C-alpha cells in the first residue's frame, strides 16, 4: 500500500473531524468568512485533512516531501493553522514554501499586533515600507510561526536556528540564499531595537575569534605550543587586534617551515642559515594571494620584525625553547619608502566636495565631508558618539574624537559650517536603541547609524568612489581626506604643535609628514625667486662658464665686469648671483695664518691683487659696499703676503 499524502481523501466516515478538529474547522470557516474567501473545494479539503490529522502538529512530523505534497486546496487551511498557532511546520517547510499571501493573512490573524510592531520599528530606523514588508514576510512571520512565541520573546537561539535552516537548504539545493541571509541580519537589528532579546548581527569575524592554535595548523606540536604561549603573553599588554596581526604573520612563518625538508620541532632548533635566510628570501618574493602583486614594503617589514621580536623576546625571557642567540638583524628589515602624502590638489578637493554635497546618499556623503573637515581617521569617525560636540564658553565648538589608532582621545575645533554639517547628520541618522561598543561592550549612541546598524567603512569607501568618479577623479581613499586637511592647514600657517594636537599625533615627525607644501605653493616661491634672479642676473648661468663671457656680460668679454658677485682666487675666479651672495669660503686660504708662499708665486699674487682691486671698484660702483670691503680686505692681505715673500 503506497504511503498516504498529506491531504489524501479518506472514507466517508473519516471525513468527519474529531471534536478538536471540529473546533479548528469552525475557526477556519470564520477566518475565511472574515476575508470573504473560500469555496466548497477549500472546505472539503479541510474536513478531509482534519479528519486525518486532528492534531495538526502530528502532520508536521511527516517527512518534508509528504508535507510539500499537500494540495493547493489544503494550503489555505495550513496557512490558517500556522497563523492561529496550531501548527509549527518546521523551518525546512517554511523555507521551501514561497507563501506569497503570508504577510497579508498574518495582518488579519492573531499575529497582527506583532507584525504591526515589526513593520513600524523597521520603518522607524530607516527601512522603506517595501523593504520592511519583505523582511516581515521572509523572516519575522516565519519565526513567529515556528517558535509560537510573541515578538518580544524571540532570542538569539531562534535566529540561529533559522540561520541553520538556511544553511541546510543551501546545501540541499547547492546554491546560496543571499536574500534570506540579508533579511535575517536586518530582522535581528529590528528586533534588537524593539528591546528584544536578540543582539545585532556582527560582521563576519569568525576568523577573529579563532583560538590561537588555529593559526598554526600543521605545525609540530612543540613549535605550535611555544607560539601559542607567546601569543598568550602578548595578549596581556596588547589589544586583540594587535595580537591577531602577530598571529597571522607568525602563521606565514610556520607555513613556510612546514614546506621545508627539515621542519624544526622547537623554536630552539631554528638556524639562521637553514631557516631564517631562506624565509627572508621567501618574504621578498611573496605575492598577495588575491591580487598577485608583490607584497608591500610595509607588510614585508612587519613579517620580518614580528619574527625578530619573537626570537628576541623569548631569548630575553629565558625560555627553555629559545634559540639562545639573535637570528634576525636590523639589516634584514626592508627600509620603508618615504612617500609624500597623497593629498588632493585644491581643484580636485573642490570638485570632490561639490560632488559629495550633491550626492543623493546624504548620510554617507556627509560623513565623508565631516572626515574632510576634521582630519579624523575613518575608524575614529565611525566611533563618534551622538553627543560628541562640546561648546566651550569663549573657545567655540569642539568635537571629541574617541580612542583611536594610538589609544588617545583628543578635541578638534570646528567652525559654524561644520556644526551645520553635524546638525544635518543628526537629522538623517536613524534613531535607534544604543548599540554595544566594540571595545567595551557598553551601550553607546553612535552618531553614524542607519537602519539600526552602524555605517561601515566599506560603505563610505563605496560612496567616496562614486562621488570621486562624478568629480572626474580616479582612485581616492578616505585617508587622502586626512592628508588634504593637514596639508591645507599647515600651508595656511597653522603651527606644528596645533597640527599635532588636531591630528592626534604623538611625535612631530608624524605631523611633518602630513604637513607638506602644496605644489602650487612651491611653484609660487620658485617663480618669485626666479623672477628676482632674472631681474638682477639676466639669463641663468650655464653649468660650466669659461672666458669669453659674452652671454653673461652683454658683450663685455671681461668677467670682471659681469653683474655678479665675484671672487678672485690664485688659480681662477668664482661667479655667484646676487641672490646667492658671497661664498663663505671665498679666499679663505689667503686669510689663513698657515698660508705660505715664495718669490716664485709673486707674479700670480700680483695678478690676483690687481683683479681684487678692480673687483672692489666694480662693487663700489654698483653700491655693493660689503662686497667692496671684502675685496679690499683681500688686497690688504695680499700686500702683506707679497711683502713677506719678497723679503729675503
SULJO-V636272 format. One record per residue. N is the residue number from 1. OMEGA is omega in whole degrees, -180 to 180 (none if undefined). D_CENTER is the distance of its C-alpha to the mean C-alpha in whole Angstrom. Layout:
n = [N & N]
omega = [OMEGA & OMEGA]
d_center = [D_CENTER & D_CENTER]
//
This chain:
n = [1 & 2 & 3 & 4 & 5 & 6 & 7 & 8 & 9 & 10 & 11 & 12 & 13 & 14 & 15 & 16 & 17 & 18 & 19 & 20 & 21 & 22 & 23 & 24 & 25 & 26 & 27 & 28 & 29 & 30 & 31 & 32 & 33 & 34 & 35 & 36 & 37 & 38 & 39 & 40 & 41 & 42 & 43 & 44 & 45 & 46 & 47 & 48 & 49 & 50 & 51 & 52 & 53 & 54 & 55 & 56 & 57 & 58 & 59 & 60 & 61 & 62 & 63 & 64 & 65 & 66 & 67 & 68 & 69 & 70 & 71 & 72 & 73 & 74 & 75 & 76 & 77 & 78 & 79 & 80 & 81 & 82 & 83 & 84 & 85 & 86 & 87 & 88 & 89 & 90 & 91 & 92 & 93 & 94 & 95 & 96 & 97 & 98 & 99 & 100 & 101 & 102 & 103 & 104 & 105 & 106 & 107 & 108 & 109 & 110 & 111 & 112 & 113 & 114 & 115 & 116 & 117 & 118 & 119 & 120 & 121 & 122 & 123 & 124 & 125 & 126 & 127 & 128 & 129 & 130 & 131 & 132 & 133 & 134 & 135 & 136 & 137 & 138 & 139 & 140 & 141 & 142 & 143 & 144 & 145 & 146 & 147 & 148 & 149 & 150 & 151 & 152 & 153 & 154 & 155 & 156 & 157 & 158 & 159 & 160 & 161 & 162 & 163 & 164 & 165 & 166 & 167 & 168 & 169 & 170 & 171 & 172 & 173 & 174 & 175 & 176 & 177 & 178 & 179 & 180 & 181 & 182 & 183 & 184 & 185 & 186 & 187 & 188 & 189 & 190 & 191 & 192 & 193 & 194 & 195 & 196 & 197 & 198 & 199 & 200 & 201 & 202 & 203 & 204 & 205 & 206 & 207 & 208 & 209 & 210 & 211 & 212 & 213 & 214 & 215 & 216 & 217 & 218 & 219 & 220 & 221 & 222 & 223 & 224 & 225 & 226 & 227 & 228 & 229 & 230 & 231 & 232 & 233 & 234 & 235 & 236 & 237 & 238 & 239 & 240 & 241 & 242 & 243 & 244 & 245 & 246 & 247 & 248 & 249 & 250 & 251 & 252 & 253 & 254 & 255 & 256 & 257 & 258 & 259 & 260 & 261 & 262 & 263 & 264 & 265 & 266 & 267 & 268 & 269 & 270 & 271 & 272 & 273 & 274 & 275 & 276 & 277 & 278 & 279 & 280 & 281 & 282 & 283 & 284 & 285 & 286 & 287 & 288 & 289 & 290 & 291 & 292 & 293 & 294 & 295 & 296 & 297 & 298 & 299 & 300 & 301 & 302 & 303 & 304 & 305 & 306 & 307 & 308 & 309 & 310 & 311 & 312 & 313 & 314 & 315 & 316 & 317 & 318 & 319 & 320 & 321 & 322 & 323 & 324 & 325 & 326 & 327 & 328 & 329 & 330 & 331 & 332 & 333 & 334 & 335 & 336 & 337 & 338 & 339 & 340 & 341 & 342 & 343 & 344 & 345 & 346 & 347 & 348 & 349 & 350 & 351 & 352 & 353 & 354 & 355 & 356 & 357 & 358 & 359 & 360 & 361 & 362 & 363 & 364 & 365 & 366 & 367 & 368 & 369 & 370 & 371 & 372 & 373 & 374 & 375 & 376 & 377 & 378 & 379 & 380 & 381 & 382 & 383 & 384 & 385 & 386 & 387 & 388 & 389 & 390 & 391 & 392 & 393 & 394 & 395 & 396 & 397 & 398 & 399 & 400 & 401 & 402 & 403 & 404 & 405 & 406 & 407 & 408 & 409 & 410 & 411 & 412 & 413 & 414 & 415 & 416 & 417 & 418 & 419 & 420 & 421 & 422 & 423 & 424 & 425 & 426 & 427 & 428 & 429 & 430 & 431 & 432 & 433 & 434 & 435 & 436 & 437 & 438 & 439 & 440 & 441 & 442 & 443 & 444 & 445 & 446 & 447 & 448 & 449 & 450 & 451 & 452 & 453 & 454 & 455 & 456 & 457 & 458 & 459 & 460 & 461 & 462 & 463 & 464 & 465 & 466 & 467 & 468 & 469 & 470 & 471 & 472 & 473 & 474 & 475 & 476 & 477 & 478 & 479 & 480 & 481 & 482 & 483 & 484 & 485 & 486 & 487 & 488 & 489 & 490 & 491 & 492 & 493 & 494 & 495 & 496 & 497 & 498 & 499 & 500 & 501 & 502 & 503 & 504 & 505 & 506 & 507 & 508 & 509 & 510 & 511 & 512 & 513 & 514 & 515 & 516 & 517 & 518 & 519 & 520 & 521 & 522 & 523 & 524 & 525 & 526 & 527 & 528 & 529 & 530 & 531 & 532 & 533 & 534 & 535 & 536 & 537 & 538 & 539 & 540 & 541 & 542 & 543 & 544 & 545 & 546 & 547 & 548 & 549 & 550 & 551 & 552 & 553 & 554 & 555 & 556 & 557 & 558 & 559 & 560 & 561 & 562 & 563 & 564 & 565 & 566 & 567 & 568 & 569 & 570 & 571 & 572 & 573 & 574 & 575 & 576 & 577 & 578 & 579 & 580 & 581 & 582 & 583 & 584 & 585 & 586 & 587 & 588 & 589 & 590 & 591 & 592 & 593 & 594 & 595 & 596 & 597 & 598 & 599 & 600 & 601 & 602 & 603 & 604 & 605 & 606 & 607 & 608 & 609 & 610 & 611 & 612 & 613 & 614 & 615 & 616 & 617 & 618 & 619 & 620 & 621 & 622 & 623 & 624 & 625 & 626 & 627 & 628 & 629 & 630 & 631 & 632 & 633 & 634 & 635 & 636 & 637 & 638 & 639 & 640 & 641 & 642 & 643 & 644 & 645 & 646 & 647 & 648]
omega = [-178 & 179 & -179 & 176 & -175 & -177 & -178 & 179 & 178 & 177 & -179 & -179 & -176 & -178 & 178 & -177 & 173 & -176 & 180 & 178 & 178 & 179 & 178 & 179 & 179 & 179 & 179 & 180 & 179 & 179 & 177 & -179 & 180 & -180 & -176 & -177 & 176 & 176 & -176 & 179 & 179 & -176 & 179 & 179 & 180 & -180 & 179 & -178 & -177 & 175 & -180 & -177 & -180 & 171 & -173 & -178 & 176 & 177 & -179 & 179 & -179 & 177 & -177 & 179 & 179 & 180 & -179 & -178 & 179 & -176 & -180 & 179 & -179 & -173 & 175 & 177 & 179 & 178 & 179 & -179 & 179 & -178 & -177 & 177 & -179 & -174 & 171 & -166 & -178 & -180 & 179 & 178 & -177 & 179 & 178 & 179 & 177 & 175 & -176 & -178 & -172 & -176 & -179 & -180 & 179 & -179 & 176 & -176 & 175 & 178 & -170 & -178 & 179 & 179 & 179 & 178 & -179 & -179 & 180 & -180 & -179 & 179 & -179 & -178 & 168 & 178 & 176 & 178 & -180 & 180 & 179 & 179 & 178 & 178 & -179 & -178 & -174 & -172 & -169 & -178 & 179 & 178 & 177 & -180 & -172 & -178 & -177 & -180 & 180 & -175 & -176 & -179 & 178 & -174 & -180 & -179 & 179 & 178 & 178 & 178 & 177 & 179 & 178 & 178 & 177 & 179 & -180 & 180 & 177 & 180 & -179 & -177 & 179 & 175 & -178 & 176 & -174 & -178 & 178 & -179 & 178 & 180 & 179 & 179 & 179 & 180 & 177 & 179 & 179 & -179 & 176 & -178 & 172 & -178 & 178 & -177 & 179 & 174 & 179 & 179 & 176 & 175 & 180 & -175 & -179 & -179 & 179 & -180 & 177 & 168 & -173 & -175 & 180 & -179 & -175 & 177 & 177 & 180 & 174 & -173 & -178 & 179 & -179 & -179 & 180 & -179 & 177 & 179 & 179 & 179 & 178 & 175 & -179 & -178 & -179 & -176 & -178 & 177 & -179 & -180 & 178 & -180 & 176 & 176 & 177 & -179 & -179 & -177 & 174 & 176 & 176 & -180 & -180 & 179 & 176 & -179 & -177 & 179 & -179 & -179 & -179 & -180 & 178 & 179 & -180 & 176 & 179 & -178 & -178 & -179 & -178 & -173 & -175 & -174 & -172 & -177 & 174 & 178 & 177 & 178 & 179 & 178 & -180 & -178 & -175 & -180 & 176 & -175 & -179 & -175 & -177 & -180 & 176 & -179 & 178 & 179 & -179 & 179 & 177 & 179 & -178 & -180 & -178 & 178 & 180 & 178 & 180 & 179 & 177 & -176 & 180 & -178 & -175 & 172 & -179 & -180 & 179 & 179 & 179 & -178 & 179 & 178 & 178 & -180 & 180 & -177 & 180 & -174 & -176 & -179 & 178 & -172 & 179 & 176 & 180 & 174 & 180 & -178 & 174 & 175 & -178 & 178 & 176 & 174 & -175 & -178 & 178 & 178 & 179 & -178 & 179 & 178 & 179 & 179 & 178 & 179 & 179 & -176 & 175 & 180 & -166 & -176 & -180 & -179 & 179 & 176 & 179 & 176 & 177 & 176 & 179 & -175 & -176 & 179 & 180 & 168 & -174 & 177 & 178 & 180 & -176 & 177 & 180 & 178 & -174 & -178 & -174 & -178 & 179 & 175 & -180 & -180 & 179 & -178 & 176 & -176 & -180 & 175 & 178 & 179 & -175 & 178 & -177 & -173 & -177 & 178 & 177 & 172 & 177 & 177 & -179 & 179 & 179 & -179 & -177 & 179 & 179 & 175 & 176 & 178 & 178 & 177 & 179 & 178 & 179 & -180 & -175 & 179 & -180 & 176 & -176 & 176 & 179 & -178 & 178 & 179 & -177 & 180 & -171 & -176 & -180 & 179 & -177 & 172 & 180 & -179 & -174 & 175 & 178 & -179 & 175 & -179 & 177 & 174 & -178 & 177 & 179 & 178 & 179 & 179 & 178 & 179 & 179 & 178 & 180 & -178 & 178 & 177 & 177 & -178 & 180 & 179 & 178 & -176 & 178 & -179 & 178 & -177 & 176 & 177 & 176 & 177 & -177 & 178 & -177 & -177 & 178 & -178 & -176 & 176 & 175 & 173 & 179 & -179 & 179 & -180 & 179 & 179 & 177 & -179 & -177 & -180 & -179 & 180 & -180 & 177 & 180 & -179 & 179 & -179 & 179 & 179 & 179 & -173 & 176 & -179 & 171 & 178 & -177 & 177 & 176 & -179 & -179 & 178 & 180 & -178 & 178 & 179 & -179 & 178 & 179 & -179 & 180 & -180 & -178 & -171 & -170 & -179 & 180 & -180 & 171 & -177 & -180 & -177 & 177 & 173 & -1 & -176 & -178 & -178 & -175 & -171 & 178 & 178 & 178 & -177 & -178 & -179 & -178 & 179 & -180 & -180 & -175 & 170 & -170 & 174 & -180 & 174 & -176 & -176 & -179 & -179 & -179 & 177 & 178 & 178 & 178 & 180 & 177 & -177 & -179 & 178 & -179 & -177 & -179 & 178 & -179 & -179 & -179 & -178 & -178 & 178 & -178 & -179 & 179 & 177 & 180 & -178 & -178 & -177 & -175 & 178 & 180 & -180 & 179 & 178 & 179 & -179 & -179 & 179 & 179 & 177 & 177 & 180 & 178 & 179 & 179 & 180 & 179 & 179 & 180 & -179 & -180 & -174 & -179 & 179 & 179 & 180 & 180 & 179 & 180 & 176 & 178 & 178 & 179 & -179 & 180 & 176 & -180 & -179 & -178 & 178 & 180 & -179 & -177 & -179 & -178 & none]
d_center = [66 & 62 & 60 & 60 & 57 & 55 & 57 & 60 & 64 & 66 & 70 & 71 & 71 & 68 & 67 & 68 & 65 & 65 & 65 & 61 & 61 & 63 & 61 & 58 & 60 & 61 & 57 & 56 & 59 & 58 & 55 & 56 & 58 & 56 & 54 & 57 & 56 & 58 & 61 & 63 & 61 & 58 & 61 & 63 & 60 & 59 & 62 & 62 & 59 & 59 & 63 & 61 & 58 & 59 & 56 & 54 & 51 & 53 & 53 & 49 & 50 & 51 & 49 & 46 & 48 & 51 & 49 & 48 & 51 & 52 & 54 & 53 & 55 & 54 & 51 & 51 & 53 & 50 & 48 & 50 & 50 & 46 & 46 & 49 & 48 & 50 & 48 & 45 & 45 & 42 & 38 & 39 & 42 & 40 & 37 & 40 & 41 & 40 & 42 & 41 & 43 & 42 & 40 & 43 & 46 & 43 & 44 & 47 & 47 & 47 & 43 & 43 & 42 & 39 & 38 & 39 & 37 & 34 & 34 & 34 & 31 & 29 & 30 & 29 & 26 & 25 & 26 & 29 & 32 & 32 & 29 & 30 & 34 & 32 & 30 & 33 & 35 & 33 & 32 & 34 & 37 & 37 & 36 & 39 & 41 & 41 & 40 & 43 & 41 & 40 & 37 & 36 & 37 & 35 & 33 & 30 & 32 & 33 & 30 & 30 & 33 & 32 & 29 & 31 & 34 & 31 & 31 & 34 & 35 & 32 & 34 & 37 & 36 & 34 & 31 & 28 & 29 & 25 & 27 & 28 & 25 & 23 & 26 & 26 & 23 & 24 & 27 & 26 & 24 & 27 & 29 & 27 & 27 & 31 & 31 & 32 & 31 & 28 & 25 & 22 & 20 & 17 & 15 & 16 & 16 & 19 & 18 & 17 & 20 & 22 & 25 & 25 & 27 & 26 & 24 & 27 & 29 & 32 & 32 & 36 & 36 & 37 & 34 & 31 & 33 & 32 & 29 & 28 & 30 & 28 & 25 & 27 & 28 & 24 & 23 & 26 & 24 & 20 & 18 & 18 & 14 & 15 & 19 & 17 & 15 & 19 & 20 & 19 & 20 & 23 & 23 & 23 & 26 & 28 & 28 & 29 & 32 & 33 & 33 & 36 & 39 & 40 & 37 & 37 & 38 & 37 & 35 & 38 & 39 & 36 & 38 & 36 & 38 & 38 & 34 & 32 & 33 & 33 & 29 & 28 & 30 & 28 & 24 & 25 & 26 & 23 & 21 & 18 & 20 & 18 & 18 & 21 & 20 & 21 & 18 & 17 & 19 & 16 & 16 & 20 & 20 & 18 & 20 & 24 & 23 & 22 & 25 & 27 & 26 & 27 & 31 & 31 & 31 & 33 & 36 & 35 & 36 & 39 & 38 & 40 & 38 & 37 & 38 & 39 & 38 & 35 & 34 & 31 & 31 & 30 & 31 & 29 & 25 & 24 & 24 & 20 & 21 & 21 & 19 & 19 & 16 & 15 & 16 & 18 & 22 & 24 & 25 & 21 & 20 & 23 & 23 & 19 & 20 & 23 & 21 & 19 & 22 & 24 & 21 & 23 & 20 & 20 & 18 & 15 & 16 & 17 & 14 & 13 & 16 & 16 & 13 & 15 & 18 & 16 & 14 & 12 & 8 & 6 & 7 & 10 & 11 & 11 & 13 & 15 & 19 & 21 & 24 & 21 & 24 & 26 & 30 & 31 & 35 & 36 & 32 & 30 & 27 & 24 & 21 & 20 & 17 & 16 & 16 & 12 & 11 & 15 & 17 & 18 & 19 & 20 & 21 & 21 & 24 & 23 & 26 & 28 & 26 & 23 & 25 & 26 & 22 & 22 & 25 & 24 & 21 & 23 & 25 & 23 & 21 & 23 & 25 & 25 & 26 & 24 & 21 & 21 & 18 & 16 & 17 & 21 & 22 & 23 & 23 & 21 & 22 & 18 & 18 & 16 & 18 & 19 & 22 & 22 & 18 & 15 & 13 & 10 & 6 & 8 & 11 & 10 & 8 & 12 & 14 & 12 & 14 & 17 & 18 & 17 & 19 & 22 & 22 & 23 & 20 & 18 & 15 & 12 & 9 & 8 & 8 & 11 & 12 & 12 & 14 & 17 & 17 & 18 & 20 & 22 & 23 & 24 & 26 & 28 & 29 & 27 & 28 & 26 & 26 & 25 & 22 & 21 & 22 & 19 & 16 & 17 & 18 & 21 & 22 & 24 & 22 & 19 & 20 & 22 & 19 & 18 & 21 & 23 & 25 & 25 & 27 & 29 & 30 & 31 & 33 & 35 & 36 & 37 & 39 & 40 & 42 & 43 & 45 & 46 & 47 & 49 & 51 & 52 & 52 & 52 & 51 & 48 & 50 & 50 & 49 & 52 & 55 & 59 & 62 & 63 & 60 & 61 & 58 & 57 & 60 & 61 & 64 & 65 & 65 & 66 & 62 & 64 & 64 & 60 & 58 & 56 & 56 & 58 & 59 & 62 & 62 & 65 & 63 & 61 & 59 & 56 & 55 & 52 & 50 & 51 & 48 & 47 & 50 & 53 & 51 & 52 & 53 & 56 & 59 & 58 & 61 & 64 & 63 & 62 & 65 & 65 & 66 & 69 & 71 & 75 & 77 & 76 & 73 & 75 & 75 & 71 & 71 & 73 & 71 & 68 & 70 & 71 & 68 & 66 & 69 & 68 & 65 & 66 & 68 & 65 & 62 & 65 & 66 & 62 & 62 & 60 & 61 & 59 & 59 & 63 & 63 & 61 & 64 & 67 & 65 & 65 & 69 & 70 & 68 & 70 & 73 & 73 & 72 & 75 & 77 & 77 & 76 & 80 & 81 & 83]
//
